[in-house]
Structures are given as C-alpha cells and as structure tokens.
C-alpha cells in the first residue's frame, strides 16, 4: 500500500487530509526510529503516533517526506497539493531498492550532502 513517511513535518494533519482520499497511509517518523531502515518503516503496520518533535530531533532540523510505492499520478497530485497548501518541505525522496536499506539518518545525511554539492556547483 502506498505510504508517506513524514520526518520533522509540523503540518501532518493537513497532509493526512489531502492524501486520505487517495488511499495513502501517512506515518510520522519520530527521532526514536531514525536508526531503522526506510524499508522497515515503509512496511510497518503501526498507526501514526503524533509524538512531538523533541530534543532528539536536533540532529536534523530539515523536514523530509519519503514517498513509498506512490503511483506517479498520485505523486504529482501530492506535490501540487503541498505547493497549493503552502506546506514547505526541505527534502522529498522516493523509496528505492538502494535507499530502502538506509536508515533515516543516512538518507538525511546523503540529502544534505547532495544539496551542499548542488549549491556549490551552482554558485558562480
């Protein structure tokens, strides 16, 4: 089943409201789960536990949505709804066979590294 993993996202209710009719699950990933692999989190059947972002999240201030098995048409619709709702998300990623073996921490570090490389490449 398609699922969104939300990391450091404050407006989870709004996201849940517009993806619910698309039959897409939403799960907020708390810092306690940052050492689990994305594949494990994507497959977990647990319901969202809306725990507040605590001091443990200070390692990562950026927000992230991981799209897990979301069909392309729904993916485009979600991106449109995020823009329309003015929900700012620092990073967006799609679950792949490679990154499914990564922890949330590793994905965040990789995204930060790629972002820094992109910025330095385009300074000029």
Backbone torsions as a table, in degrees:
resi	resn	phi	psi	omega
1	UNK	NA	138.9	178.2
2	UNK	-61.1	143.9	-176.5
3	UNK	-149.1	147.4	170.6
4	UNK	-110.6	131.3	172.3
5	UNK	-101.3	121.6	-177.2
6	UNK	-107.0	125.3	-179.2
7	UNK	-123.7	122.9	-179.2
8	UNK	56.3	36.8	177.6
9	UNK	-101.8	128.3	-178.5
10	UNK	-89.5	-29.6	-174.1
11	UNK	-98.1	52.9	-176.8
12	UNK	-65.6	-33.8	-178.2
13	UNK	-63.2	-41.8	179.6
14	UNK	-65.3	-42.7	178.5
15	UNK	-62.9	-46.6	179.5
16	UNK	-58.4	-40.4	-178.7
17	UNK	-61.5	-42.5	-177.0
18	UNK	-88.0	-13.1	175.5
19	UNK	-97.3	-17.3	-179.9
20	UNK	-55.3	-45.6	178.4
21	UNK	-64.4	-16.5	179.6
22	UNK	-89.6	3.9	-177.6
23	UNK	57.7	45.9	177.2
24	UNK	-115.1	127.4	178.2
25	UNK	-76.1	152.2	176.7
26	UNK	-127.4	130.5	177.5
27	UNK	-132.2	126.5	174.8
28	UNK	-84.7	125.1	-179.6
29	UNK	-97.4	119.6	-178.7
30	UNK	-88.3	159.5	179.2
31	UNK	-53.7	-27.8	178.8
32	UNK	-62.4	-21.0	-178.5
33	UNK	-104.2	9.2	-176.9
34	UNK	-67.8	-15.1	178.4
35	UNK	-95.7	1.8	176.3
36	UNK	-87.0	154.1	179.5
37	UNK	-76.8	154.6	178.5
38	UNK	-61.6	-37.1	178.2
39	UNK	-60.5	-42.5	178.0
40	UNK	-63.6	-45.1	-179.4
41	UNK	-66.5	-36.8	-179.9
42	UNK	-66.5	-33.1	-177.3
43	UNK	-88.9	-14.2	-175.3
44	UNK	-64.4	144.7	-178.2
45	UNK	-98.1	3.9	-175.9
46	UNK	-66.5	146.5	175.7
47	UNK	-80.4	160.2	-178.7
48	UNK	-62.4	136.9	171.5
49	UNK	-114.4	101.1	-173.5
50	UNK	-72.8	67.3	178.1
51	UNK	-77.6	140.8	179.0
52	UNK	-67.0	152.5	176.8
53	UNK	-72.6	116.5	-175.0
54	UNK	-99.5	-168.6	-178.7
55	UNK	-62.7	-28.1	180.0
56	UNK	-61.8	-24.4	-177.8
57	UNK	-78.8	-4.0	-175.3
58	UNK	-62.2	-19.9	177.3
59	UNK	-61.8	-33.1	179.4
60	UNK	-128.8	116.3	177.2
61	UNK	-94.4	-19.0	-177.4
62	UNK	-73.1	151.0	176.1
63	UNK	-95.7	153.2	-175.9
64	UNK	-148.6	138.2	168.6
65	UNK	-119.2	129.2	173.9
66	UNK	-108.5	122.7	179.7
67	UNK	-90.8	118.5	-177.4
68	UNK	-113.0	112.4	177.5
69	UNK	56.1	34.8	178.7
70	UNK	-89.2	121.7	178.2
71	UNK	-59.5	150.9	-173.9
72	UNK	-55.3	-43.1	-179.5
73	UNK	-62.1	-41.4	179.0
74	UNK	-70.9	-36.1	177.3
75	UNK	-57.8	-50.4	179.4
76	UNK	-61.5	-40.2	179.9
77	UNK	-64.8	-40.7	179.2
78	UNK	-64.7	-44.8	178.2
79	UNK	-59.4	-42.1	177.5
80	UNK	-61.6	-45.4	-179.3
81	UNK	-64.5	-37.4	177.4
82	UNK	-61.0	-46.8	178.4
83	UNK	-63.7	-45.8	-178.6
84	UNK	-60.8	-37.8	-179.0
85	UNK	-85.8	-0.2	-179.5
86	UNK	57.4	38.0	175.7
87	UNK	-92.2	114.2	-177.8
88	UNK	-88.3	129.2	177.3
89	UNK	-129.7	125.2	-177.4
90	UNK	-64.5	-46.7	-176.5
91	UNK	-130.8	143.5	173.5
92	UNK	-128.7	135.9	-179.4
93	UNK	-138.1	155.8	176.1
94	UNK	-111.7	134.1	177.8
95	UNK	-64.4	127.3	179.1
96	UNK	-125.1	166.5	176.0
97	UNK	-57.9	-34.6	179.8
98	UNK	-71.9	-55.1	-174.7
99	UNK	-76.2	-10.1	177.3
100	UNK	-64.9	-19.9	178.9
101	UNK	-90.3	-5.3	-178.5
102	UNK	-88.4	153.4	172.0
103	UNK	-82.4	166.2	175.3
104	UNK	-57.6	-42.7	179.9
105	UNK	-58.4	-45.9	-178.4
106	UNK	-64.6	-42.1	178.7
107	UNK	-61.2	-45.4	179.5
108	UNK	-60.5	-44.0	179.6
109	UNK	-63.6	-39.4	178.6
110	UNK	-66.0	-43.2	178.9
111	UNK	-64.5	-41.0	177.3
112	UNK	-62.4	-41.6	-180.0
113	UNK	-64.1	-46.1	178.9
114	UNK	-62.9	-40.8	179.8
115	UNK	-63.4	-44.6	179.3
116	UNK	-62.9	-40.8	178.7
117	UNK	-64.7	-40.6	179.5
118	UNK	-63.9	-44.9	-179.5
119	UNK	-62.9	-46.8	-177.9
120	UNK	-67.8	-31.6	178.6
121	UNK	-68.8	-32.6	-176.0
122	UNK	-96.7	0.9	173.4
123	UNK	-80.2	138.7	-177.8
124	UNK	-165.9	NA	NA
